[in-house]
Amino acid sequence: MLSLGAVLYTSLPVYAPAAYGNTGLLLDNQQGYAALGQLYARARLFETHYLTVGRYYYDTPFLGPHDNRMSPNTFYGYTLMGTFGKPDGDGPSFHYGGGWIGAIKPQDSIDFQGMARAAGANADYGTAVLGGRLTWGKASIGAIEYYTQDTLNIFYTEAKYGLSPAPDFHLLGAVQFAAQNSVGQSLLNGGVSFATNQLGAKVELGYDTAILTLGYSVVNPGFGIQTPWSANPFYTDAQIQDFQRAGEQALMVGASYVFKHLGLPGVAASVFYFNGWTAAPAAGAPLVESEWDFTLEWRPEWKPLDGLWFRARYGTNSVWQGGALATTEELRLIASYKVKLY
């Protein structure tokens, strides 16, 4: 009926020269940190319906963990979530969630701050959230709304449909749409009101352990997409760039493969290519950018190493704008080990 939980997040430097900060791994001054990111009480009202109060981890399109460093974003608030029907059954099921989120602890911070302030406003308003997703077999459609007083309103919706026309062969099609606008006193953008949106689509073609992915997105030319409380949820979000500038169109092509048939169980690799472009005045000078992302991972299937996971990720990004070329490279080496205490 009632559960209590707490999670302490910490990141400590092994080698961290002062001149190489702002990586998101440590505090801006390269010092380590420890933060009680989760501290919550959860009440089970009935069946699969829960009320959660306190600091907690939420994973929604525009309010989520952005968990690509040592710690995720976590949030303080009050939420009610639940499911009607059986999500894994053949019939319909409906999952809903809603509540009020007052503050966020960013991934490289030890303090919580108001949602409006994290978005760039000089205020500490919270965010009201309400959403739901209907699933029936391999089809689903969902929508969610975020409202922050005098700051920002976000609406997001997504639909997916999958089918398996033959053994070991599957197809998936998905579309997504987000609309954003300033509200009330328009505390963002220097007090000037704005409205924008982004549309995306993707297709996945899979056979056995191989998947080919194609994606596309386009942003309204009047204003860029804002993501103050999560990563960009669109299919064209890459390791380094998010391709969400005003007027930006982006194409994505990716492939992944699990090497179990080649005698390498637990080994998988992927490669993704992104290309984006915009000439919208709100994005500055005309821009073209591209990115390659590579991932190699290994989950040992040997029983003594159960729970161990190694990942290596490399991304390289190039941006051409205003006659200048800027390049960025990023290498991530990640080891994760889940220990069962009982």
Backbone as numpy.savetxt, mean C-alpha at the origin, in Angstrom:
# Nx Ny Nz CAx CAy CAz Cx Cy Cz
-14.39 -13.24 23.93 -15.21 -12.02 23.93 -14.36 -10.76 23.93
-13.21 -10.79 24.62 -12.36 -9.60 24.74 -10.90 -10.00 24.66
-10.15 -9.29 23.86 -8.71 -9.53 23.76 -7.97 -8.21 23.85
-6.75 -8.27 24.35 -5.87 -7.11 24.47 -4.58 -7.42 23.72
-4.00 -6.42 23.09 -2.78 -6.65 22.34 -1.86 -5.45 22.34
-0.57 -5.73 22.17 0.44 -4.66 22.09 1.57 -5.12 21.19
2.11 -4.21 20.39 3.25 -4.51 19.52 4.27 -3.39 19.67
5.50 -3.76 20.00 6.59 -2.80 20.09 7.44 -2.91 18.83
7.64 -1.80 18.14 8.47 -1.75 16.94 9.78 -1.04 17.28
10.89 -1.60 16.80 12.18 -0.95 17.06 13.10 -1.14 15.86
13.98 -0.19 15.65 15.00 -0.27 14.61 16.27 0.35 15.15
17.37 -0.41 15.12 18.63 0.03 15.72 19.73 0.03 14.67
20.57 1.06 14.65 21.61 1.15 13.62 22.76 0.18 13.88
23.23 -0.44 12.82 24.47 -1.21 12.86 25.61 -0.34 12.31
25.37 0.28 11.16 26.30 1.24 10.58 25.46 2.32 9.93
25.51 3.54 10.45 24.62 4.60 9.98 25.33 5.95 10.00
26.14 6.25 8.99 26.82 7.55 8.93 25.81 8.69 8.91
26.14 9.77 9.59 25.22 10.90 9.73 24.83 11.52 8.39
25.70 11.42 7.40 25.45 12.07 6.10 24.48 11.29 5.22
24.03 10.12 5.68 23.19 9.27 4.84 21.86 8.95 5.52
21.19 9.98 6.01 19.92 9.79 6.67 18.74 9.83 5.72
17.55 9.98 6.32 16.29 10.09 5.57 16.01 8.88 4.69
16.35 7.70 5.17 16.08 6.47 4.43 14.77 5.82 4.87
14.20 6.27 5.98 13.01 5.63 6.51 13.32 4.45 7.41
14.60 4.07 7.52 14.98 2.94 8.37 15.19 3.36 9.82
15.63 4.60 10.01 15.90 5.14 11.34 15.25 6.52 11.44
15.46 7.21 12.56 15.02 8.59 12.65 15.84 9.45 11.69
15.38 10.67 11.43 16.08 11.52 10.45 17.53 11.78 10.83
17.84 11.75 12.13 19.22 12.00 12.58 20.04 10.71 12.68
19.54 9.64 12.07 20.22 8.35 12.03 20.25 7.63 13.38
19.46 8.08 14.33 19.36 7.40 15.61 18.29 6.32 15.55
18.45 5.30 16.38 17.47 4.25 16.45 16.20 4.70 17.15
15.20 3.86 17.13 13.94 4.24 17.77 13.23 2.99 18.28
12.31 3.22 19.19 11.40 2.19 19.68 10.06 2.86 19.94
8.99 2.24 19.49 7.67 2.84 19.63 6.63 1.76 19.85
5.70 2.02 20.74 4.58 1.12 20.99 3.52 1.43 19.93
3.71 0.84 18.76 2.85 1.16 17.62 1.45 0.62 17.74
1.29 -0.50 18.47 -0.03 -1.07 18.68 -0.28 -1.27 20.18
-1.44 -0.84 20.61 -1.88 -1.02 22.00 -3.39 -0.92 21.97
-4.07 -2.06 21.96 -5.49 -2.04 21.63 -6.29 -3.03 22.47
-7.59 -2.79 22.48 -8.56 -3.74 23.04 -9.54 -4.08 21.93
-9.90 -5.35 21.83 -10.82 -5.80 20.79 -11.93 -6.64 21.42
-13.16 -6.26 21.13 -14.32 -6.97 21.66 -15.03 -7.69 20.51
-15.33 -8.96 20.72 -16.09 -9.73 19.74 -17.57 -9.56 20.07
-18.29 -8.86 19.20 -19.69 -8.57 19.46 -20.54 -9.81 19.21
-20.39 -10.43 18.03 -21.05 -11.69 17.72 -20.45 -12.24 16.43
-20.33 -13.55 16.36 -19.78 -14.24 15.20 -18.48 -13.57 14.72
-18.49 -12.99 13.51 -17.27 -12.39 12.94 -17.35 -10.87 12.91
-17.83 -10.26 13.98 -17.97 -8.81 14.05 -17.23 -8.30 15.29
-16.31 -7.34 15.05 -15.39 -6.92 16.11 -15.34 -5.40 16.24
-15.23 -4.95 17.48 -15.00 -3.54 17.80 -13.58 -3.42 18.32
-12.78 -2.56 17.70 -11.38 -2.38 18.07 -11.15 -0.94 18.51
-10.47 -0.77 19.64 -10.22 0.55 20.21 -8.74 0.67 20.54
-8.10 1.79 20.14 -6.72 2.05 20.50 -5.80 2.11 19.29
-4.54 1.86 19.53 -3.53 1.87 18.47 -3.56 0.53 17.76
-3.68 0.57 16.42 -3.87 -0.69 15.71 -3.28 -0.58 14.30
-3.20 -1.73 13.63 -2.66 -1.86 12.28 -3.83 -2.03 11.32
-3.98 -1.10 10.38 -5.06 -1.17 9.40 -4.47 -1.25 8.00
-5.14 -1.99 7.13 -4.65 -2.18 5.76 -5.79 -1.92 4.79
-5.95 -0.67 4.38 -6.95 -0.26 3.40 -6.24 0.50 2.28
-6.91 0.79 1.16 -6.21 1.39 0.02 -5.48 2.69 0.31
-6.13 3.66 0.99 -5.49 4.95 1.22 -5.17 5.20 2.69
-5.32 4.21 3.53 -4.96 4.30 4.95 -4.43 2.93 5.32
-3.09 2.80 5.28 -2.53 1.47 5.43 -1.10 1.49 5.93
-0.47 0.31 6.03 0.83 0.18 6.71 2.03 0.71 5.93
1.94 0.73 4.59 3.11 1.10 3.76 4.36 0.40 4.31
4.26 -0.90 4.49 5.25 -1.67 5.24 6.43 -2.07 4.35
7.25 -1.08 3.97 8.43 -1.36 3.15 9.73 -0.92 3.83
9.67 -0.70 5.12 10.86 -0.39 5.91 10.84 -1.28 7.15
11.42 -0.82 8.26 11.49 -1.66 9.44 10.17 -1.72 10.20
9.40 -0.66 10.14 8.12 -0.60 10.85 7.03 -0.12 9.91
5.79 -0.53 10.14 4.68 -0.05 9.32 4.07 1.22 9.91
3.25 1.90 9.13 2.36 2.91 9.71 1.36 2.20 10.62
1.07 2.79 11.77 -0.02 2.30 12.61 -0.90 3.50 12.98
-2.11 3.20 13.48 -3.12 4.25 13.63 -3.82 4.14 14.99
-4.29 5.28 15.46 -5.08 5.32 16.69 -6.52 5.66 16.33
-7.46 4.87 16.83 -8.84 5.17 16.52 -9.79 4.13 17.06
-11.01 4.15 16.53 -12.09 3.26 16.94 -12.75 2.72 15.68
-12.85 1.40 15.55 -13.40 0.82 14.33 -14.32 -0.36 14.65
-15.26 -0.58 13.74 -16.15 -1.74 13.78 -16.00 -2.46 12.45
-15.66 -3.75 12.48 -15.47 -4.52 11.26 -16.13 -5.88 11.40
-16.58 -6.41 10.27 -17.21 -7.72 10.32 -17.50 -8.27 8.95
-17.99 -9.50 8.91 -18.29 -10.19 7.66 -19.63 -10.91 7.77
-20.44 -10.77 6.74 -21.67 -11.54 6.60 -21.45 -12.58 5.51
-21.81 -13.83 5.78 -21.56 -14.89 4.83 -20.20 -15.51 5.05
-19.83 -16.45 4.18 -18.56 -17.16 4.29 -17.64 -16.72 3.15
-16.55 -16.00 3.47 -15.66 -15.48 2.42 -15.08 -16.56 1.51
-14.89 -17.79 2.04 -14.27 -18.85 1.25 -15.29 -19.77 0.59
-16.58 -19.45 0.72 -17.61 -20.30 0.13 -17.95 -19.89 -1.28
-18.89 -20.64 -1.89 -19.31 -20.35 -3.25 -20.35 -19.23 -3.32
-21.03 -18.98 -2.21 -22.07 -17.96 -2.18 -21.50 -16.58 -1.91
-22.37 -15.60 -1.82 -21.91 -14.23 -1.59 -21.48 -14.01 -0.14
-20.55 -13.10 0.05 -20.14 -12.64 1.38 -19.89 -11.15 1.31
-20.12 -10.48 2.43 -19.95 -9.04 2.47 -19.10 -8.68 3.69
-18.00 -8.00 3.42 -17.11 -7.55 4.49 -17.22 -6.03 4.61
-17.41 -5.54 5.82 -17.57 -4.10 6.02 -16.62 -3.61 7.10
-16.37 -2.33 7.10 -15.55 -1.71 8.13 -15.81 -0.22 8.17
-15.73 0.34 9.34 -15.94 1.77 9.48 -15.49 2.25 10.84
-15.30 3.54 10.96 -14.89 4.09 12.25 -14.26 5.45 12.10
-13.55 5.82 13.13 -12.87 7.11 13.19 -11.41 6.88 13.52
-10.52 7.42 12.69 -9.07 7.30 12.89 -8.55 8.69 13.24
-8.04 8.84 14.45 -7.63 10.15 14.91 -6.19 10.52 14.62
-5.29 9.51 14.55 -3.87 9.83 14.43 -3.13 8.68 13.75
-1.96 9.01 13.21 -1.09 8.05 12.55 0.31 8.13 13.14
0.95 6.96 13.31 2.37 6.92 13.62 3.09 6.49 12.35
3.77 7.42 11.65 4.47 7.05 10.42 5.52 5.99 10.69
5.92 5.30 9.64 6.80 4.14 9.77 8.15 4.44 10.41
8.67 5.65 10.27 9.98 5.99 10.84 9.86 7.03 11.95
8.76 6.97 12.70 8.53 7.95 13.77 8.22 7.23 15.07
8.39 7.95 16.18 8.03 7.40 17.49 6.78 8.06 18.04
6.26 9.06 17.34 5.12 9.82 17.83 3.93 9.70 16.87
2.74 9.76 17.45 1.52 9.85 16.67 1.20 11.31 16.37
0.62 11.58 15.22 0.20 12.93 14.85 -1.16 12.86 14.19
-1.90 13.95 14.27 -3.24 13.99 13.71 -3.23 13.68 12.23
-4.32 13.10 11.74 -4.40 12.70 10.34 -4.32 13.90 9.40
-4.97 14.99 9.75 -4.91 16.18 8.91 -3.49 16.74 8.88
-2.82 16.76 10.02 -1.45 17.28 10.06 -0.52 16.40 9.22
-0.69 15.08 9.28 0.13 14.19 8.47 -0.09 14.41 6.99
-1.28 14.91 6.63 -1.58 15.19 5.22 -1.02 16.53 4.76
-0.52 17.34 5.72 0.05 18.63 5.37 -0.71 19.83 5.85
-1.80 19.62 6.60 -2.60 20.74 7.11 -2.12 21.14 8.50
-2.32 22.39 8.86 -1.96 22.88 10.19 -3.14 22.69 11.14
-3.54 21.43 11.31 -4.67 21.08 12.16 -4.54 19.61 12.52
-5.27 19.18 13.53 -5.17 17.80 14.00 -6.50 17.05 13.89
-7.24 17.30 12.83 -8.50 16.60 12.64 -8.25 15.12 12.36
-9.22 14.29 12.75 -9.18 12.88 12.44 -9.88 12.59 11.13
-9.92 11.31 10.77 -10.49 10.87 9.50 -11.60 9.85 9.75
-12.78 10.11 9.20 -13.88 9.15 9.25 -13.76 8.21 8.06
-13.94 6.90 8.30 -13.75 5.88 7.27 -14.97 4.96 7.24
-15.43 4.63 6.04 -16.54 3.69 5.89 -16.38 2.97 4.55
-16.41 1.63 4.58 -16.25 0.90 3.34 -16.80 -0.51 3.42
-16.86 -1.17 2.27 -17.35 -2.54 2.21 -16.93 -3.21 0.93
-16.92 -4.57 0.95 -16.55 -5.33 -0.25 -17.48 -6.54 -0.36
-18.09 -6.70 -1.51 -18.95 -7.84 -1.80 -18.18 -8.83 -2.66
-18.11 -10.08 -2.20 -17.39 -11.13 -2.91 -18.34 -12.28 -3.21
-18.27 -12.77 -4.43 -19.10 -13.92 -4.83 -18.25 -14.78 -5.76
-17.76 -15.90 -5.25 -16.87 -16.74 -6.03 -15.58 -15.99 -6.35
-15.26 -15.88 -7.64 -14.03 -15.20 -8.06 -14.27 -13.76 -8.49
-15.45 -13.22 -8.16 -15.77 -11.83 -8.48 -15.89 -11.03 -7.18
-15.46 -9.78 -7.22 -15.59 -8.91 -6.06 -15.71 -7.46 -6.50
-16.39 -6.68 -5.68 -16.47 -5.24 -5.90 -16.53 -4.57 -4.54
-15.78 -3.50 -4.39 -15.73 -2.82 -3.10 -15.57 -1.33 -3.27
-15.86 -0.60 -2.20 -15.70 0.85 -2.20 -15.42 1.30 -0.77
-14.70 2.42 -0.64 -14.37 2.96 0.67 -14.29 4.47 0.57
-14.69 5.14 1.65 -14.72 6.60 1.71 -13.92 7.07 2.92
-13.08 8.12 2.71 -12.30 8.75 3.79 -12.65 10.24 3.81
-12.98 10.75 4.98 -13.33 12.18 5.08 -12.58 12.80 6.25
-11.80 13.86 5.96 -11.06 14.59 6.97 -11.48 16.05 6.91
-12.02 16.57 7.99 -12.59 17.92 8.04 -11.61 18.97 7.55
-12.11 19.86 6.67 -11.35 21.02 6.16 -10.06 20.62 5.46
-9.91 19.34 5.12 -8.64 18.88 4.57 -8.81 18.11 3.27
-9.38 16.89 3.35 -9.34 16.02 2.19 -10.48 14.99 2.25
-11.08 14.75 1.10 -12.05 13.67 0.95 -11.55 12.72 -0.14
-11.60 11.41 0.13 -11.13 10.41 -0.83 -12.20 9.34 -0.98
-12.52 9.02 -2.23 -13.40 7.90 -2.54 -12.62 6.93 -3.42
-12.71 5.63 -3.10 -11.98 4.62 -3.87 -12.88 3.41 -4.10
-12.82 2.86 -5.31 -13.58 1.66 -5.62 -12.76 0.75 -6.52
-13.01 -0.55 -6.42 -12.25 -1.53 -7.19 -13.12 -2.75 -7.46
-13.00 -3.32 -8.65 -13.73 -4.53 -9.02 -12.76 -5.52 -9.66
-12.95 -6.81 -9.34 -12.10 -7.86 -9.88 -12.95 -9.04 -10.33
-12.46 -9.74 -11.35 -13.12 -10.96 -11.79 -12.06 -11.92 -12.31
-12.11 -13.14 -11.80 -11.15 -14.16 -12.24 -11.86 -15.39 -12.75
-11.16 -16.14 -13.61 -11.70 -17.39 -14.10 -10.56 -18.33 -14.44
-10.87 -19.62 -14.46 -9.89 -20.66 -14.79 -10.42 -21.49 -15.94
-10.15 -21.10 -17.18 -10.72 -21.80 -18.34 -10.15 -23.20 -18.56
-9.00 -23.49 -17.94 -8.39 -24.81 -18.10 -7.54 -25.10 -16.87
-7.21 -26.38 -16.61 -6.37 -26.70 -15.46 -5.05 -25.94 -15.50
-4.66 -25.41 -14.33 -3.40 -24.67 -14.15 -3.35 -23.36 -14.92
-4.47 -22.94 -15.50 -4.49 -21.69 -16.25 -5.53 -20.76 -15.64
-5.15 -19.50 -15.41 -6.11 -18.57 -14.82 -5.97 -17.18 -15.44
-7.08 -16.46 -15.42 -7.15 -15.09 -15.90 -7.74 -14.22 -14.80
-7.26 -13.01 -14.68 -7.81 -12.05 -13.73 -7.86 -10.68 -14.39
-9.01 -10.03 -14.31 -9.16 -8.65 -14.76 -9.59 -7.78 -13.60
-9.07 -6.57 -13.53 -9.40 -5.68 -12.41 -9.37 -4.24 -12.87
-10.25 -3.43 -12.31 -10.27 -2.00 -12.55 -10.39 -1.29 -11.21
-9.85 -0.08 -11.12 -9.89 0.70 -9.89 -10.03 2.17 -10.23
-10.64 2.92 -9.30 -10.86 4.35 -9.52 -10.82 5.06 -8.17
-10.15 6.20 -8.14 -10.09 7.03 -6.93 -10.41 8.47 -7.30
-11.17 9.14 -6.45 -11.48 10.56 -6.61 -11.13 11.27 -5.31
-10.44 12.40 -5.44 -10.02 13.18 -4.27 -10.42 14.63 -4.46
-10.77 15.29 -3.36 -11.04 16.73 -3.43 -10.85 17.37 -2.06
-10.52 18.64 -2.07 -10.42 19.39 -0.82 -11.82 19.64 -0.28
-11.92 19.86 1.03 -13.21 20.10 1.66 -13.10 21.25 2.65
-14.25 21.87 2.95 -14.29 22.92 3.98 -13.37 24.07 3.67
-12.48 24.36 4.60 -11.56 25.49 4.47 -10.36 25.20 3.59
-10.28 24.04 3.01 -9.20 23.68 2.07 -7.82 23.98 2.66
-7.49 23.31 3.77 -6.23 23.58 4.46 -5.02 23.08 3.68
-5.23 22.25 2.67 -4.13 21.82 1.80 -4.01 22.75 0.60
-2.88 22.68 -0.10 -2.68 23.43 -1.34 -2.81 24.93 -1.14
-2.30 25.42 0.00 -2.31 26.86 0.25 -3.68 27.47 0.34
-4.68 26.67 0.70 -6.03 27.18 0.83 -6.82 27.20 -0.47
-6.20 26.78 -1.57 -6.87 26.76 -2.87 -7.53 25.39 -3.04
-8.82 25.36 -3.33 -9.53 24.10 -3.47 -9.04 23.34 -4.71
-9.17 22.02 -4.67 -8.74 21.19 -5.79 -9.61 19.95 -5.85
-9.57 19.29 -7.01 -10.25 18.01 -7.22 -9.46 17.24 -8.27
-9.30 15.93 -8.06 -8.56 15.12 -9.02 -9.06 13.68 -8.94
-8.55 12.83 -9.83 -8.92 11.43 -9.81 -7.87 10.62 -10.56
-7.95 9.31 -10.37 -7.03 8.39 -11.04 -7.80 7.12 -11.39
-7.54 6.59 -12.59 -8.19 5.38 -13.07 -7.12 4.36 -13.44
-7.34 3.10 -13.06 -6.36 2.08 -13.38 -7.03 0.77 -13.76
-6.27 -0.08 -14.48 -6.76 -1.40 -14.88 -5.57 -2.33 -15.01
-5.83 -3.63 -14.80 -4.78 -4.62 -15.00 -5.38 -5.94 -15.44
-4.53 -6.75 -16.09 -4.88 -8.10 -16.50 -3.74 -9.02 -16.09
-4.08 -10.15 -15.48 -3.09 -11.17 -15.13 -3.39 -12.44 -15.90
-2.34 -13.00 -16.53 -2.43 -14.26 -17.24 -1.49 -15.24 -16.55
-2.06 -16.29 -15.99 -1.25 -17.22 -15.23 -1.32 -18.64 -15.76
-0.18 -19.32 -15.74 -0.15 -20.74 -16.07 0.78 -21.43 -15.09
0.25 -22.39 -14.36 1.00 -23.11 -13.35 1.62 -22.12 -12.36
2.94 -21.98 -12.30 3.57 -21.06 -11.36 4.08 -19.78 -12.02
3.70 -19.53 -13.27 4.14 -18.32 -13.99 2.96 -17.35 -14.13
3.23 -16.07 -13.99 2.20 -15.04 -14.12 2.74 -13.88 -14.95
1.97 -13.47 -15.95 2.27 -12.28 -16.75 1.24 -11.22 -16.37
1.70 -10.00 -16.05 0.82 -8.93 -15.59 0.97 -7.70 -16.48
-0.16 -7.11 -16.90 -0.19 -5.88 -17.68 -1.06 -4.87 -16.93
-0.58 -3.63 -16.80 -1.33 -2.63 -16.07 -1.24 -1.25 -16.71
-2.23 -0.41 -16.41 -2.28 0.95 -16.94 -2.99 1.84 -15.94
-2.55 3.10 -15.82 -3.24 4.08 -14.98 -3.11 5.47 -15.60
-4.05 6.35 -15.26 -4.01 7.72 -15.74 -4.56 8.63 -14.64
-3.90 9.78 -14.43 -4.28 10.75 -13.40 -4.88 11.98 -14.06
-5.86 12.58 -13.41 -6.45 13.84 -13.89 -5.36 14.89 -14.05
-5.35 15.67 -15.14 -4.27 16.65 -15.37 -4.31 17.85 -14.43
-5.38 18.04 -13.68 -5.48 19.23 -12.86 -4.70 19.18 -11.57
-4.46 17.97 -11.02 -3.80 17.87 -9.71 -3.32 16.44 -9.50
-2.20 16.29 -8.79 -1.67 14.97 -8.50 -2.45 14.26 -7.39
-2.30 12.94 -7.32 -2.95 12.15 -6.28 -2.19 12.28 -4.97
-2.94 12.41 -3.87 -2.36 12.56 -2.54 -2.40 11.21 -1.79
-1.27 10.82 -1.20 -1.21 9.57 -0.43 -0.48 9.81 0.89
-1.08 10.57 1.82 -0.37 10.90 3.06 -0.37 9.79 4.10
-1.25 8.77 3.95 -1.40 7.77 5.01 -1.14 6.35 4.53
-0.55 6.20 3.34 -0.28 4.86 2.81 0.57 5.01 1.55
0.85 3.87 0.94 1.42 3.90 -0.41 0.30 4.10 -1.41
0.66 4.38 -2.64 -0.33 4.47 -3.71 -0.92 3.07 -3.96
-2.23 2.89 -3.89 -2.81 1.56 -4.05 -2.96 1.13 -5.51
-2.52 1.94 -6.46 -2.77 1.62 -7.87 -1.78 0.58 -8.39
-2.21 -0.13 -9.42 -1.43 -1.24 -9.96 -0.08 -0.79 -10.51
0.04 0.47 -10.86 1.29 0.98 -11.43 2.22 1.58 -10.38
1.97 1.32 -9.12 2.88 1.77 -8.05 4.12 0.88 -8.06
5.30 1.49 -8.18 6.54 0.72 -8.29 7.33 0.80 -6.99
8.50 0.16 -6.98 9.33 0.15 -5.78 9.81 1.54 -5.40
10.19 2.36 -6.38 10.73 3.70 -6.10 9.69 4.77 -6.39
9.12 4.80 -7.59 8.18 5.83 -7.99 6.74 5.33 -7.88
5.81 6.29 -7.74 4.40 5.93 -7.62 3.56 6.33 -8.83
4.12 7.07 -9.78 3.44 7.42 -11.03 2.06 8.03 -10.77
2.02 9.04 -9.89 0.75 9.66 -9.54 0.77 11.18 -9.72
1.69 11.69 -10.58 1.72 13.12 -10.85 0.49 13.55 -11.65
0.22 14.84 -11.65 -0.92 15.36 -12.41 -0.79 14.99 -13.88
-1.85 14.43 -14.44 -1.87 14.06 -15.85 -1.03 12.88 -16.24
-0.41 12.21 -15.30 0.53 11.14 -15.65 -0.20 9.87 -16.08
0.24 9.34 -17.23 -0.18 8.02 -17.67 0.97 7.06 -17.43
0.65 5.82 -17.08 1.70 4.85 -16.79 1.30 3.48 -17.32
2.29 2.78 -17.86 2.13 1.41 -18.32 3.04 0.51 -17.50
2.57 -0.68 -17.20 3.34 -1.64 -16.43 3.27 -3.02 -17.09
4.43 -3.69 -17.18 4.51 -5.06 -17.67 5.36 -5.84 -16.68
4.86 -6.97 -16.22 5.60 -7.74 -15.23 5.45 -9.23 -15.43
6.42 -9.98 -14.94 6.38 -11.43 -15.00 6.97 -11.99 -13.71
6.38 -13.08 -13.23 6.91 -13.74 -12.04 6.86 -15.25 -12.24
7.74 -15.96 -11.50 7.81 -17.41 -11.68 8.32 -18.05 -10.40
7.71 -19.16 -10.02 8.17 -19.98 -8.89 8.88 -21.20 -9.48
10.11 -21.46 -9.02 10.99 -22.41 -9.69 10.90 -23.84 -9.15
9.75 -24.23 -8.63 9.67 -25.56 -8.02 9.84 -26.68 -9.03
9.44 -26.47 -10.31 9.58 -27.52 -11.32 11.02 -27.64 -11.81
11.88 -26.70 -11.43 13.29 -26.76 -11.82 14.16 -27.25 -10.69
13.53 -27.85 -9.68 14.29 -28.39 -8.55 14.68 -27.35 -7.53
14.01 -26.19 -7.55 14.30 -25.13 -6.58 13.02 -24.78 -5.82
12.54 -25.64 -4.97 11.31 -25.34 -4.22 11.51 -24.15 -3.29
10.51 -23.29 -3.25 10.58 -22.13 -2.36 11.28 -20.93 -2.96
11.82 -21.06 -4.20 12.53 -19.96 -4.86 11.60 -19.32 -5.89
11.50 -17.99 -5.87 10.65 -17.26 -6.81 11.36 -15.99 -7.25
11.01 -15.51 -8.44 11.62 -14.29 -8.97 10.57 -13.54 -9.78
10.77 -12.22 -9.87 9.88 -11.39 -10.68 10.65 -10.22 -11.26
10.15 -9.71 -12.38 10.69 -8.51 -13.01 9.53 -7.68 -13.51
9.58 -6.36 -13.23 8.52 -5.45 -13.65 9.15 -4.22 -14.30
8.50 -3.77 -15.38 8.93 -2.54 -16.06 7.77 -1.55 -16.06
8.08 -0.28 -15.72 7.10 0.79 -15.67 7.56 1.93 -16.56
6.60 2.57 -17.25 6.91 3.75 -18.03 5.77 4.76 -17.84
6.12 6.00 -17.45 5.12 7.03 -17.22 5.47 8.31 -17.93
4.44 9.11 -18.27 4.67 10.37 -18.96 3.52 11.33 -18.68
3.84 12.64 -18.67 2.83 13.68 -18.52 3.35 15.00 -19.07
2.43 15.77 -19.65 2.74 17.13 -20.09 1.80 18.13 -19.42
1.13 17.72 -18.34 0.20 18.60 -17.64 0.95 19.75 -16.97
0.51 20.98 -17.12 1.18 22.12 -16.47 1.28 21.95 -14.96
0.31 21.30 -14.33 0.34 21.12 -12.88 1.47 20.21 -12.42
2.07 19.46 -13.35 3.18 18.58 -13.01 4.53 19.22 -13.31
4.54 20.48 -13.76 5.78 21.14 -14.13 6.10 20.91 -15.59
7.38 20.90 -15.92 7.79 20.67 -17.31 7.40 19.26 -17.74
7.18 19.06 -19.08 6.86 17.71 -19.56 7.86 16.68 -19.04
7.34 15.52 -18.69 8.14 14.53 -17.97 7.93 13.15 -18.58
9.02 12.38 -18.61 8.98 10.97 -18.96 9.84 10.23 -17.95
9.32 9.14 -17.39 10.10 8.38 -16.43 9.89 6.88 -16.64
10.90 6.12 -16.27 10.81 4.67 -16.40 11.47 4.02 -15.19
11.07 2.77 -14.94 11.64 2.05 -13.80 11.64 0.55 -14.06
12.71 -0.10 -13.63 12.83 -1.56 -13.63 12.91 -2.02 -12.18
12.12 -3.04 -11.81 12.16 -3.61 -10.46 12.37 -5.12 -10.57
13.34 -5.63 -9.78 13.66 -7.05 -9.78 13.54 -7.58 -8.35
12.98 -8.77 -8.20 12.85 -9.39 -6.89 13.24 -10.86 -6.98
14.03 -11.31 -5.99 14.38 -12.72 -5.85 14.13 -13.10 -4.39
13.39 -14.19 -4.17 13.09 -14.59 -2.80 13.18 -16.09 -2.63
13.42 -16.48 -1.36 13.57 -17.89 -1.03 12.93 -18.16 0.32
12.00 -19.11 0.32 11.39 -19.60 1.56 11.78 -21.06 1.70
12.76 -21.36 2.55 13.22 -22.75 2.68 12.07 -23.67 3.08
11.98 -24.81 2.41 10.96 -25.78 2.74 11.49 -26.90 3.63
12.70 -26.72 4.13 13.27 -27.65 5.09 12.69 -27.36 6.47
12.17 -28.38 7.14 11.42 -28.20 8.38 12.16 -27.38 9.43
13.46 -27.60 9.70 14.14 -26.78 10.73 14.18 -25.28 10.41
14.00 -24.91 9.13 14.04 -23.50 8.73 12.65 -22.96 8.43
11.63 -23.66 8.88 10.27 -23.22 8.64 10.05 -21.83 9.25
9.50 -20.91 8.47 9.27 -19.54 8.93 10.33 -18.57 8.47
11.41 -19.05 7.85 12.49 -18.18 7.37 12.19 -17.72 5.95
12.47 -16.44 5.66 12.14 -15.86 4.36 13.21 -14.83 4.00
13.89 -15.03 2.88 14.90 -14.10 2.38 14.36 -13.42 1.11
14.58 -12.10 1.02 14.18 -11.36 -0.19 15.28 -10.39 -0.58
15.53 -10.29 -1.86 16.43 -9.27 -2.41 15.64 -8.51 -3.47
15.60 -7.17 -3.35 14.86 -6.34 -4.28 15.77 -5.23 -4.80
15.76 -5.04 -6.10 16.55 -3.97 -6.71 15.67 -3.18 -7.67
15.73 -1.85 -7.56 14.98 -0.99 -8.46 15.86 0.11 -9.00
15.66 0.46 -10.26 16.38 1.58 -10.87 15.39 2.44 -11.63
15.41 3.74 -11.38 14.43 4.67 -11.92 15.15 5.83 -12.60
14.61 6.26 -13.77 15.15 7.41 -14.49 14.02 8.37 -14.82
14.27 9.66 -14.57 13.27 10.70 -14.82 13.89 11.75 -15.73
13.24 11.99 -16.88 13.66 13.06 -17.79 12.64 14.19 -17.68
13.09 15.36 -17.25 12.19 16.50 -17.11 12.98 17.79 -17.26
12.44 18.71 -18.06 13.07 20.01 -18.22 14.50 19.94 -18.73
14.80 18.96 -19.58 16.15 18.84 -20.13 17.15 18.21 -19.19
16.71 17.73 -18.01 17.62 17.12 -17.04 17.23 15.67 -16.80
18.23 14.86 -16.53 18.02 13.45 -16.24 18.40 13.17 -14.79
17.50 12.56 -14.04 17.77 12.17 -12.66 17.57 10.67 -12.54
18.50 9.99 -11.89 18.41 8.54 -11.72 18.47 8.18 -10.25
17.79 7.11 -9.90 17.77 6.60 -8.52 17.89 5.09 -8.56
18.70 4.56 -7.67 18.82 3.12 -7.50 18.52 2.76 -6.05
17.89 1.61 -5.86 17.57 1.18 -4.50 17.72 -0.33 -4.39
18.46 -0.77 -3.39 18.67 -2.19 -3.12 18.16 -2.49 -1.72
17.31 -3.50 -1.62 16.79 -3.91 -0.31 17.13 -5.40 -0.11
17.74 -5.71 1.03 18.01 -7.09 1.43 17.23 -7.34 2.71
16.35 -8.31 2.68 15.40 -8.49 3.77 15.45 -9.94 4.24
15.58 -10.14 5.53 15.50 -11.47 6.15 14.39 -11.41 7.20
13.47 -12.35 7.11 12.36 -12.39 8.04 12.26 -13.80 8.61
12.06 -13.89 9.93 11.97 -15.20 10.59 10.83 -15.18 11.59
9.81 -15.95 11.31 8.66 -16.05 12.21 8.90 -17.21 13.16
8.91 -16.90 14.46 9.19 -17.90 15.49 7.90 -18.27 16.21
7.58 -19.54 16.27 6.44 -20.02 17.02 6.89 -20.34 18.46
6.35 -19.59 19.41 6.74 -19.77 20.80 6.00 -20.92 21.46
4.86 -21.30 20.91 4.12 -22.43 21.48 3.22 -23.05 20.42
